């Protein structure tokens, strides 16, 4: 037990250290920390300058000494004039409001003092009330304009001052400028789309007219071709009949007289031309020549039809968008290949997540239609459900200990195994990976932690005289969570372990030689500055897998501690979800549990992404 508490303490210290490094920037003496500190000071000074100008502590003339850019000064002057104008209008409106309020109060007092109703005073009082309501609307709008103008001035001044102090171009557009730019862009896009629509209409009308014309010509050509073919067949039949009736008449065919009349392929074109010039083959010649004309006409017709096909329409559409639209069209074959997986992913992952999010705000028992109940499920989850609190605590313990430890174990073992020879590396990889794919591995752990003297743990401790009687490991609430941690750690060298080995194999070995030349002196610096930055994608993949596995512990708990476990000692969020979703059939409440777990996983993934993004750069070691 002491050893397990030590592991928990080390894990917490490691998480605190990582948090400090990520959010504070690591070593205070490092160049990166000093640069970040300078940037923070520059940002603070720029915001102070902007606040002083808006509050009137700094005049426009004094501001010109700090800001020298003409365009920025013009923007400041324009927004400052807007601010002054809005403040003047607001002051006038406030005076008008006071005057109307006073007049309304006087009319109210007169009406109250009268014993009989006065229609004129009543009508005047109603009109004053309406004017007062309009003035209030104007005041609210002017107050928003004043706040917006102040905010815009602060943005312009602070962004320019920060950029000037840090040597970067960090000028930002104000909300008003963004709004104006957006309106102008929308108007330009509207005009452009109208022009494109007009151009497309003219283009497709022209193409359709050409298609109609060519279709008519093709129909006429088919009729003429059919007539020529009929004449050709009659001529051929007549020639065959004549040759059959007069076999003694041998048709003289031209002979080849020179070698130049015979092509390299052995075809005698001179003989063919002479045969075609024979009056007996005149219809055949006319049919062949017109067949070529007809084929050209059909080709033109096919080209015109292709110009209004769906593919060509998509091509025109892709040329009128951004780079991404054009890339999608050019590489559309790849998207066709990805489409089946994308559709299945949307249907079986995205849609169920959205449905679960919706069902978490309903009461749904699989028998009745879901009824909306707002935040009731979440209120019940955090206020009334004590078991969920236990499950959340157990999940947090498992995630804090098994998550970082299994991640570090997977990487360290992968790093050590990578140094072995290929045959030994393959064997050791199998040895370490085998537990994660074992089938009935829980039977072994149940035998180890059996509550009688035949359990390996009890037998070992009794033999060494550490205990006097067997410990009921799986029936005692104080031992269950730690047994689950041990089993989960033993099973943790899975896909992440293989990903790390693959990443280590893909590191460019030439970088180690270059690092040695640049001053890398030990293996730790080699790992931090060369190895880890080269395998960030594998590190991120492994982190996501380890976070998912550590937060979704369920099978280990149900197989080792039972379902439900003793005093809910092994109860996790997933087993709580299984309880309400599969046993009690309260799908709305189960969806709320799933949503909470989803949010926790997303937050953990974002934190890990931020940490891994700074690997190799956010902590500088002294060489």
C-alpha positions as CSV (number, residue, x, y, z in Angstrom):
1,X,0.0,0.0,0.0
2,X,2.8,2.4,0.8
3,X,4.3,1.8,-2.6
4,X,1.0,2.6,-4.3
5,X,0.7,5.8,-2.4
6,X,4.2,6.7,-3.5
7,X,3.2,6.1,-7.1
8,X,0.1,8.3,-6.7
9,X,2.3,11.1,-5.2
10,X,4.8,10.8,-8.0
11,X,2.1,11.1,-10.6
12,X,0.6,14.1,-9.0
13,X,4.0,15.8,-8.8
14,X,4.6,15.0,-12.4
15,X,1.3,16.5,-13.5
16,X,1.9,19.7,-11.4
17,X,5.4,20.0,-12.9
18,X,4.0,19.7,-16.5
19,X,1.3,22.2,-15.7
20,X,3.8,24.7,-14.3
21,X,6.1,24.2,-17.3
22,X,3.3,24.6,-19.8
23,X,1.7,27.6,-18.3
24,X,4.8,29.3,-17.0
25,X,7.2,28.5,-19.8
26,X,9.8,26.3,-18.0
27,X,13.2,27.6,-16.8
28,X,13.0,31.3,-15.9
29,X,16.6,31.8,-17.1
30,X,15.9,30.3,-20.5
31,X,15.7,32.4,-23.6
32,X,12.2,31.3,-24.4
33,X,11.0,32.4,-20.9
34,X,12.7,35.7,-21.2
35,X,11.2,36.3,-24.7
36,X,7.8,35.4,-23.4
37,X,8.2,37.7,-20.4
38,X,9.2,40.6,-22.7
39,X,6.1,40.0,-24.8
40,X,3.9,40.0,-21.8
41,X,5.4,43.3,-20.6
42,X,4.9,44.8,-24.0
43,X,1.3,43.7,-24.1
44,X,0.7,45.1,-20.7
45,X,2.2,48.5,-21.6
46,X,0.3,48.7,-24.8
47,X,-3.0,48.0,-23.0
48,X,-2.1,50.7,-20.4
49,X,-1.4,53.2,-23.2
50,X,-4.8,52.5,-24.8
51,X,-6.6,52.8,-21.5
52,X,-4.9,56.1,-20.7
53,X,-5.9,57.6,-24.1
54,X,-9.5,56.5,-23.8
55,X,-9.8,57.8,-20.3
56,X,-8.3,61.2,-21.4
57,X,-5.0,60.8,-19.5
58,X,-3.0,61.0,-22.8
59,X,-3.9,63.5,-25.5
60,X,-3.9,62.9,-29.2
61,X,-0.8,65.0,-29.7
62,X,1.1,62.9,-27.0
63,X,-0.1,59.8,-28.7
64,X,1.5,60.9,-32.0
65,X,4.9,60.8,-30.4
66,X,4.4,57.0,-29.8
67,X,2.5,56.1,-32.9
68,X,4.1,57.2,-36.2
69,X,2.2,55.2,-38.7
70,X,-0.1,57.5,-40.7
71,X,-2.7,54.9,-41.5
72,X,-3.0,53.9,-37.8
73,X,-3.3,57.6,-36.8
74,X,-6.1,58.1,-39.3
75,X,-7.9,55.1,-37.9
76,X,-7.5,56.4,-34.4
77,X,-8.7,59.8,-35.4
78,X,-11.7,58.4,-37.2
79,X,-12.8,56.2,-34.2
80,X,-12.0,59.0,-31.8
81,X,-14.3,61.4,-33.7
82,X,-17.0,58.7,-33.6
83,X,-16.5,58.4,-29.9
84,X,-16.9,62.2,-29.4
85,X,-19.9,62.4,-31.6
86,X,-21.6,59.4,-29.8
87,X,-20.8,60.9,-26.4
88,X,-22.4,64.3,-27.5
89,X,-25.5,62.5,-28.8
90,X,-25.7,60.5,-25.6
91,X,-25.5,63.7,-23.5
92,X,-28.3,65.3,-25.6
93,X,-30.4,62.2,-25.3
94,X,-29.9,62.0,-21.5
95,X,-31.0,65.6,-21.2
96,X,-34.1,64.9,-23.4
97,X,-34.8,61.8,-21.2
98,X,-34.6,63.9,-18.0
99,X,-36.9,66.6,-19.5
100,X,-39.4,64.0,-20.7
101,X,-39.3,62.2,-17.4
102,X,-40.0,65.4,-15.5
103,X,-42.9,66.3,-17.9
104,X,-44.3,62.8,-17.6
105,X,-44.2,63.0,-13.8
106,X,-46.0,66.4,-13.8
107,X,-48.7,65.0,-16.1
108,X,-49.1,62.0,-13.9
109,X,-49.5,64.2,-10.8
110,X,-52.1,66.3,-12.6
111,X,-54.1,63.3,-13.7
112,X,-54.0,61.9,-10.1
113,X,-55.2,65.2,-8.7
114,X,-58.2,65.4,-11.1
115,X,-61.5,64.0,-9.9
116,X,-62.9,63.6,-13.4
117,X,-61.0,62.0,-16.3
118,X,-59.4,64.4,-18.8
119,X,-59.0,63.0,-22.3
120,X,-56.6,65.7,-23.5
121,X,-54.2,65.1,-20.6
122,X,-54.5,61.4,-20.9
123,X,-53.6,61.6,-24.6
124,X,-50.7,63.9,-23.9
125,X,-49.4,61.6,-21.1
126,X,-49.5,58.6,-23.5
127,X,-47.6,60.5,-26.2
128,X,-44.9,61.5,-23.7
129,X,-44.6,57.9,-22.6
130,X,-44.1,56.8,-26.2
131,X,-41.5,59.5,-26.7
132,X,-39.8,58.4,-23.5
133,X,-39.6,54.8,-24.7
134,X,-38.1,55.9,-28.0
135,X,-35.5,58.0,-26.2
136,X,-34.6,55.1,-24.0
137,X,-34.0,53.0,-27.2
138,X,-31.8,55.7,-28.6
139,X,-29.8,56.0,-25.3
140,X,-29.2,52.2,-25.2
141,X,-28.0,52.3,-28.8
142,X,-25.7,55.3,-28.1
143,X,-24.3,53.6,-25.0
144,X,-23.4,50.5,-27.1
145,X,-21.8,52.8,-29.7
146,X,-19.7,54.5,-27.1
147,X,-18.5,51.2,-25.6
148,X,-17.8,50.0,-29.1
149,X,-15.8,53.1,-30.0
150,X,-13.8,52.8,-26.8
151,X,-13.1,49.2,-27.5
152,X,-12.1,49.9,-31.1
153,X,-9.7,52.6,-30.0
154,X,-8.1,50.2,-27.4
155,X,-7.7,47.5,-30.0
156,X,-6.0,49.9,-32.6
157,X,-3.6,51.5,-30.1
158,X,-2.7,48.4,-28.1
159,X,-2.1,46.2,-31.2
160,X,0.1,48.8,-32.8
161,X,2.0,49.5,-29.7
162,X,2.5,45.8,-29.0
163,X,3.7,45.2,-32.6
164,X,6.1,48.2,-32.4
165,X,7.6,46.9,-29.1
166,X,8.0,43.3,-30.2
167,X,9.0,44.0,-33.8
168,X,6.0,42.2,-35.2
169,X,3.1,43.3,-37.4
170,X,0.2,42.7,-35.0
171,X,-2.3,45.3,-36.1
172,X,-5.9,44.1,-35.7
173,X,-9.1,45.3,-37.3
174,X,-11.7,46.6,-34.9
175,X,-15.2,45.2,-34.8
176,X,-16.6,48.1,-36.7
177,X,-13.9,47.7,-39.4
178,X,-14.5,44.0,-39.5
179,X,-18.2,44.6,-39.8
180,X,-17.7,47.1,-42.6
181,X,-15.3,44.8,-44.4
182,X,-17.7,41.9,-44.0
183,X,-20.6,44.0,-45.5
184,X,-18.4,45.2,-48.3
185,X,-17.2,41.7,-49.0
186,X,-20.8,40.4,-49.0
187,X,-21.8,43.1,-51.4
188,X,-18.9,42.3,-53.7
189,X,-19.6,38.6,-53.5
190,X,-23.3,39.3,-54.3
191,X,-22.4,41.3,-57.4
192,X,-19.8,38.7,-58.4
193,X,-22.4,35.9,-58.0
194,X,-24.9,37.9,-60.0
195,X,-22.3,38.3,-62.8
196,X,-21.4,34.6,-62.7
197,X,-25.1,33.7,-62.8
198,X,-25.6,36.0,-65.8
199,X,-22.5,34.6,-67.5
200,X,-23.6,31.0,-66.8
201,X,-27.0,31.7,-68.2
202,X,-25.6,33.2,-71.4
203,X,-23.1,30.3,-71.7
204,X,-25.6,27.5,-71.2
205,X,-28.2,29.2,-73.4
206,X,-25.6,29.3,-76.2
207,X,-24.5,25.7,-75.6
208,X,-28.2,24.5,-75.5
209,X,-28.8,26.4,-78.8
210,X,-25.8,24.7,-80.4
211,X,-26.9,21.3,-79.1
212,X,-30.4,21.8,-80.6
213,X,-28.9,22.9,-83.9
214,X,-26.4,20.0,-84.0
215,X,-29.1,17.6,-83.0
216,X,-31.2,18.7,-86.0
217,X,-28.2,18.4,-88.2
218,X,-27.4,14.9,-86.8
219,X,-30.9,13.7,-87.5
220,X,-30.7,15.0,-91.1
221,X,-27.2,13.5,-91.4
222,X,-28.5,10.1,-90.2
223,X,-31.2,10.1,-92.9
224,X,-28.8,11.0,-95.6
225,X,-26.3,8.4,-94.3
226,X,-29.0,5.8,-94.4
227,X,-29.8,6.6,-98.0
228,X,-26.1,6.4,-99.0
229,X,-25.7,3.1,-97.1
230,X,-28.8,1.7,-98.9
231,X,-27.3,2.8,-102.3
232,X,-23.9,1.3,-101.3
233,X,-25.5,-2.0,-100.4
234,X,-27.5,-2.1,-103.6
235,X,-24.3,-1.3,-105.6
236,X,-22.4,-4.0,-103.7
237,X,-25.2,-6.6,-104.3
238,X,-25.3,-5.6,-108.0
239,X,-21.5,-6.0,-108.4
240,X,-21.6,-9.4,-106.7
241,X,-24.5,-10.6,-109.0
242,X,-22.6,-9.3,-112.1
243,X,-19.4,-11.1,-111.0
244,X,-21.4,-14.3,-110.4
245,X,-23.2,-14.2,-113.8
246,X,-20.0,-13.4,-115.8
247,X,-17.2,-15.3,-114.1
248,X,-15.1,-15.1,-117.3
249,X,-14.9,-11.3,-117.0
250,X,-12.0,-10.6,-114.8
251,X,-11.8,-7.1,-113.4
252,X,-8.5,-5.5,-114.1
253,X,-7.0,-3.9,-111.1
254,X,-4.0,-1.5,-111.2
255,X,-0.6,-3.0,-110.6
256,X,2.2,-1.5,-108.5
257,X,4.8,-0.2,-110.8
258,X,7.2,1.5,-108.4
259,X,8.4,0.9,-104.9
260,X,7.2,4.4,-103.9
261,X,3.6,3.4,-104.4
262,X,3.9,0.8,-101.7
263,X,4.1,2.0,-98.1
264,X,6.3,0.6,-95.4
265,X,3.3,-1.2,-93.9
266,X,2.7,-3.1,-97.2
267,X,-0.6,-1.3,-98.1
268,X,-1.1,-0.4,-101.7
269,X,-2.9,3.0,-101.5
270,X,-2.6,3.5,-105.2
271,X,-4.6,0.4,-105.8
272,X,-7.3,1.4,-103.3
273,X,-7.6,4.9,-104.8
274,X,-7.9,3.4,-108.3
275,X,-10.5,1.0,-107.1
276,X,-12.5,3.8,-105.5
277,X,-12.4,5.8,-108.7
278,X,-14.0,2.9,-110.5
279,X,-17.6,3.8,-111.5
280,X,-18.8,0.5,-110.1
281,X,-17.7,1.7,-106.6
282,X,-19.0,5.3,-106.8
283,X,-21.7,4.7,-104.1
284,X,-19.2,3.1,-101.8
285,X,-16.9,6.0,-102.1
286,X,-19.7,8.5,-101.4
287,X,-20.8,6.5,-98.4
288,X,-17.3,6.3,-96.9
289,X,-16.7,10.0,-97.4
290,X,-20.0,11.0,-95.9
291,X,-19.5,8.6,-93.0
292,X,-16.4,10.6,-92.0
293,X,-18.5,13.8,-92.2
294,X,-21.1,12.2,-90.0
295,X,-18.6,11.1,-87.4
296,X,-17.2,14.6,-87.2
297,X,-20.7,15.9,-86.7
298,X,-21.4,13.4,-83.9
299,X,-18.1,14.3,-82.3
300,X,-19.1,18.0,-82.3
301,X,-22.5,17.0,-80.8
302,X,-20.8,15.0,-78.0
303,X,-18.5,17.8,-77.2
304,X,-21.3,20.3,-76.9
305,X,-23.3,17.9,-74.7
306,X,-20.2,17.4,-72.5
307,X,-20.0,21.2,-71.9
308,X,-23.2,21.1,-69.9
309,X,-22.6,17.8,-68.1
310,X,-22.4,17.6,-64.3
311,X,-18.6,17.3,-64.4
312,X,-18.1,20.4,-66.4
313,X,-20.6,22.3,-64.2
314,X,-18.6,21.2,-61.1
315,X,-15.4,22.4,-62.8
316,X,-16.8,25.8,-63.5
317,X,-18.0,25.9,-59.9
318,X,-14.5,25.0,-58.6
319,X,-12.8,27.7,-60.5
320,X,-15.0,30.4,-58.9
321,X,-14.1,29.5,-55.3
322,X,-11.1,29.4,-53.1
323,X,-8.0,27.2,-53.3
324,X,-9.7,24.5,-51.3
325,X,-12.7,24.2,-53.6
326,X,-10.3,23.8,-56.6
327,X,-8.3,21.2,-54.7
328,X,-11.4,19.2,-53.9
329,X,-12.4,19.1,-57.6
330,X,-8.9,18.3,-58.9
331,X,-8.5,15.5,-56.4
332,X,-12.1,14.3,-56.4
333,X,-11.1,10.7,-57.0
334,X,-9.4,10.6,-53.6
335,X,-12.5,12.0,-52.0
336,X,-14.6,9.4,-53.7
337,X,-12.4,6.7,-52.1
338,X,-12.7,8.4,-48.6
339,X,-16.5,9.0,-49.0
340,X,-17.6,5.5,-47.8
341,X,-15.6,5.8,-44.5
342,X,-16.7,9.4,-44.0
343,X,-20.3,8.5,-44.4
344,X,-20.0,5.6,-42.0
345,X,-18.1,7.8,-39.5
346,X,-20.8,10.4,-39.6
347,X,-23.6,7.9,-39.4
348,X,-22.2,5.8,-36.6
349,X,-20.0,8.3,-34.6
350,X,-21.0,12.0,-35.2
351,X,-24.8,11.4,-35.3
352,X,-24.8,9.2,-32.2
353,X,-22.8,11.8,-30.3
354,X,-25.3,14.5,-31.3
355,X,-28.2,12.3,-30.4
356,X,-26.7,11.6,-27.0
357,X,-26.2,15.3,-26.4
358,X,-29.9,15.9,-27.2
359,X,-31.1,12.9,-25.2
360,X,-29.2,14.2,-22.2
361,X,-31.8,16.9,-21.9
362,X,-34.7,14.5,-22.0
363,X,-36.4,11.7,-20.1
364,X,-36.2,8.6,-22.3
365,X,-36.8,5.0,-21.2
366,X,-36.9,3.3,-24.7
367,X,-40.6,2.7,-24.3
368,X,-42.0,6.2,-24.5
369,X,-41.0,9.1,-26.8
370,X,-38.3,11.4,-25.3
371,X,-39.7,14.2,-23.2
372,X,-37.6,17.4,-22.7
373,X,-36.7,18.1,-19.1
374,X,-34.0,20.7,-19.4
375,X,-31.1,20.4,-17.0
376,X,-32.8,18.0,-14.6
377,X,-30.5,15.1,-15.5
378,X,-27.4,17.1,-14.9
379,X,-28.8,18.5,-11.6
380,X,-29.6,15.0,-10.5
381,X,-26.2,13.8,-11.6
382,X,-24.2,16.3,-9.5
383,X,-26.6,17.0,-6.6
384,X,-28.5,13.8,-5.9
385,X,-26.4,10.9,-7.3
386,X,-23.8,10.0,-4.7
387,X,-22.7,7.0,-6.6
388,X,-21.7,9.2,-9.5
389,X,-19.4,11.2,-7.2
390,X,-17.8,7.9,-6.1
391,X,-17.5,6.8,-9.8
392,X,-16.0,10.2,-10.7
393,X,-13.4,10.0,-7.9
394,X,-12.4,6.4,-8.9
395,X,-12.1,7.4,-12.5
396,X,-10.0,10.4,-11.6
397,X,-7.6,8.2,-9.5
398,X,-7.3,5.7,-12.3
399,X,-6.7,8.4,-14.9
400,X,-4.2,10.4,-12.9
401,X,-2.1,7.3,-12.0
402,X,-2.6,4.9,-14.9
403,X,-2.7,7.6,-17.6
404,X,0.7,9.2,-17.2
405,X,2.4,6.1,-15.8
406,X,1.2,3.9,-18.7
407,X,2.2,6.5,-21.2
408,X,5.7,6.9,-19.7
409,X,6.1,3.1,-19.4
410,X,5.0,2.6,-23.1
411,X,7.6,5.2,-24.2
412,X,10.4,4.1,-22.0
413,X,10.1,0.4,-22.9
414,X,9.8,1.3,-26.6
415,X,12.9,3.5,-26.3
416,X,14.9,0.7,-24.6
417,X,13.6,-2.0,-27.0
418,X,14.5,0.1,-30.0
419,X,18.2,-0.1,-29.1
420,X,18.2,-3.9,-29.5
421,X,19.0,-6.0,-32.6
422,X,16.1,-6.7,-35.0
423,X,15.4,-10.2,-33.8
424,X,15.6,-9.4,-30.1
425,X,13.5,-6.3,-30.7
426,X,10.7,-8.3,-32.4
427,X,10.7,-10.9,-29.6
428,X,10.6,-8.3,-26.8
429,X,7.9,-6.3,-28.6
430,X,5.8,-9.4,-28.7
431,X,6.5,-10.1,-25.0
432,X,5.4,-6.6,-23.9
433,X,2.5,-6.3,-26.3
434,X,1.0,-9.7,-25.5
435,X,-0.8,-8.8,-22.3
436,X,-3.0,-6.2,-24.1
437,X,-4.4,-8.8,-26.4
438,X,-4.7,-11.6,-23.9
439,X,-8.2,-13.2,-23.7
440,X,-9.0,-14.6,-20.2
441,X,-6.2,-12.7,-18.5
442,X,-8.5,-11.7,-15.6
443,X,-8.7,-15.3,-14.4
444,X,-5.0,-15.1,-13.7
445,X,-5.3,-11.9,-11.7
446,X,-8.3,-13.4,-9.8
447,X,-6.1,-16.4,-8.9
448,X,-3.3,-14.1,-7.8
449,X,-5.6,-12.1,-5.5
450,X,-7.8,-14.9,-4.4
451,X,-9.0,-14.5,-0.9
452,X,-7.9,-17.9,0.4
453,X,-4.5,-19.3,1.1
454,X,-4.2,-20.7,-2.4
455,X,-4.0,-17.2,-3.9
456,X,-0.5,-16.4,-5.0
457,X,-0.4,-13.0,-3.2
458,X,-1.7,-14.5,0.1
459,X,0.6,-17.5,-0.2
460,X,3.6,-15.4,-0.8
461,X,2.9,-13.0,2.1
462,X,2.1,-15.9,4.5
463,X,5.3,-17.6,3.5
464,X,7.3,-14.5,4.3
465,X,5.3,-14.0,7.6
466,X,4.1,-10.5,6.5
467,X,0.5,-11.5,7.3
468,X,-1.0,-14.0,9.7
469,X,-4.3,-14.8,7.8
470,X,-5.3,-14.4,4.2
471,X,-6.4,-11.0,3.0
472,X,-9.8,-10.7,1.2
473,X,-8.4,-8.7,-1.6
474,X,-11.4,-8.5,-3.9
475,X,-14.0,-8.2,-1.0
476,X,-12.3,-5.3,0.8
477,X,-13.1,-1.9,-0.6
478,X,-9.7,-0.4,0.4
479,X,-7.8,-2.8,-1.8
480,X,-10.0,-3.0,-4.9
481,X,-9.0,0.4,-6.6
482,X,-5.2,-0.4,-6.2
483,X,-5.7,-3.9,-7.7
484,X,-7.5,-2.3,-10.6
485,X,-4.6,0.1,-11.1
486,X,-2.0,-2.7,-11.1
487,X,-4.0,-4.7,-13.7
488,X,-4.7,-1.7,-15.8
489,X,-1.0,-0.8,-15.9
490,X,-0.1,-4.4,-16.8
491,X,-2.5,-4.2,-19.8
492,X,-1.5,-0.7,-20.8
493,X,1.3,-1.5,-23.3
494,X,-0.9,-1.7,-26.3
495,X,-1.3,0.3,-29.5
496,X,0.6,3.3,-28.0
497,X,3.6,1.0,-27.4
498,X,3.6,-0.1,-31.0
499,X,3.2,3.5,-32.2
500,X,6.2,4.6,-30.2
501,X,8.4,1.8,-31.6
502,X,7.3,2.7,-35.1
503,X,8.1,6.4,-34.4
504,X,11.5,5.6,-33.0
505,X,12.2,3.5,-36.1
506,X,11.4,6.4,-38.4
507,X,13.7,9.0,-36.8
508,X,16.4,10.2,-39.2
509,X,19.8,8.9,-37.9
510,X,21.7,11.7,-39.5
511,X,20.1,14.2,-37.1
512,X,22.0,12.6,-34.2
513,X,25.3,13.3,-35.9
514,X,24.3,16.8,-36.7
515,X,23.2,17.2,-33.0
516,X,26.6,16.0,-31.8
517,X,28.3,18.6,-33.9
518,X,25.9,21.3,-32.6
519,X,26.6,20.5,-28.9
520,X,24.4,17.7,-27.9
521,X,26.4,16.0,-25.1
522,X,24.2,13.3,-23.6
523,X,21.4,10.9,-24.4
524,X,18.8,13.0,-22.5
525,X,19.5,16.1,-24.7
526,X,19.5,13.8,-27.7
527,X,16.1,12.5,-26.7
528,X,14.6,15.9,-25.9
529,X,15.9,17.9,-28.8
530,X,16.0,15.3,-31.6
531,X,14.0,12.2,-30.9
532,X,10.8,13.6,-29.4
533,X,10.3,16.5,-31.9
534,X,10.7,13.9,-34.8
535,X,7.9,11.7,-33.4
536,X,5.3,14.3,-32.2
537,X,2.5,12.6,-34.3
538,X,3.2,9.2,-32.6
539,X,3.4,11.0,-29.2
540,X,0.0,12.6,-29.8
541,X,-1.6,9.4,-31.0
542,X,-0.3,7.5,-28.0
543,X,-1.5,10.2,-25.6
544,X,-5.0,10.1,-27.1
545,X,-5.1,6.4,-26.8
546,X,-3.9,6.4,-23.2
547,X,-6.3,9.1,-22.2
548,X,-9.2,7.2,-23.7
549,X,-8.2,3.9,-22.1
550,X,-7.6,5.4,-18.6
551,X,-10.9,7.3,-18.6
552,X,-12.9,4.4,-20.0
553,X,-11.9,1.6,-17.6
554,X,-14.9,-0.8,-17.3
555,X,-14.0,-4.3,-18.3
556,X,-11.2,-4.5,-15.7
557,X,-13.6,-3.3,-13.0
558,X,-16.4,-5.7,-13.9
559,X,-14.2,-8.7,-14.3
560,X,-12.0,-8.2,-11.2
561,X,-14.3,-6.4,-8.7
562,X,-17.7,-7.4,-10.0
563,X,-20.7,-5.4,-11.1
564,X,-21.5,-3.6,-8.9
565,X,-18.3,-3.8,-6.8
566,X,-18.1,-3.8,-3.0
567,X,-19.2,-0.4,-1.7
568,X,-18.7,0.8,-5.3
569,X,-15.0,0.7,-4.7
570,X,-14.3,-0.2,-8.4
571,X,-17.2,1.8,-9.8
572,X,-16.2,4.1,-12.7
573,X,-18.0,6.5,-15.0
574,X,-18.3,3.8,-17.7
575,X,-19.8,1.2,-15.3
576,X,-22.2,3.9,-14.0
577,X,-23.2,4.5,-17.6
578,X,-23.7,0.8,-18.2
579,X,-25.8,0.6,-15.1
580,X,-28.3,3.3,-16.2
581,X,-28.1,2.6,-19.9
582,X,-28.1,-1.2,-20.1
583,X,-29.8,-2.2,-16.8
584,X,-32.2,0.5,-15.7
585,X,-32.9,1.7,-19.3
586,X,-32.8,5.4,-18.3
587,X,-31.3,6.5,-21.6
588,X,-31.7,10.2,-21.0
589,X,-29.7,10.0,-17.7
590,X,-27.2,7.7,-19.3
591,X,-26.7,10.2,-22.1
592,X,-26.0,12.9,-19.5
593,X,-23.3,10.7,-18.0
594,X,-21.8,10.1,-21.4
595,X,-21.8,13.8,-22.2
596,X,-19.9,14.6,-19.0
597,X,-17.3,11.9,-19.9
598,X,-17.0,13.2,-23.4
599,X,-16.3,16.7,-22.1
600,X,-13.7,15.4,-19.7
601,X,-12.0,13.5,-22.5
602,X,-12.0,16.5,-24.9
603,X,-10.5,18.7,-22.1
604,X,-7.8,16.2,-21.4
605,X,-7.0,15.8,-25.1
606,X,-6.7,19.6,-25.5
607,X,-4.3,19.8,-22.5
608,X,-2.1,17.0,-23.8
609,X,-2.0,18.6,-27.3
610,X,-0.8,21.8,-25.8
611,X,1.9,20.0,-23.8
612,X,3.1,17.9,-26.8
613,X,3.1,20.9,-29.1
614,X,5.9,22.4,-26.9
615,X,8.0,19.3,-26.7
616,X,11.6,20.0,-27.4
617,X,11.2,23.8,-27.2
618,X,9.5,24.8,-24.0
619,X,12.3,23.8,-21.6
620,X,15.9,24.7,-22.4
621,X,18.6,22.7,-20.6
622,X,22.0,24.2,-20.0
623,X,24.7,22.6,-22.1
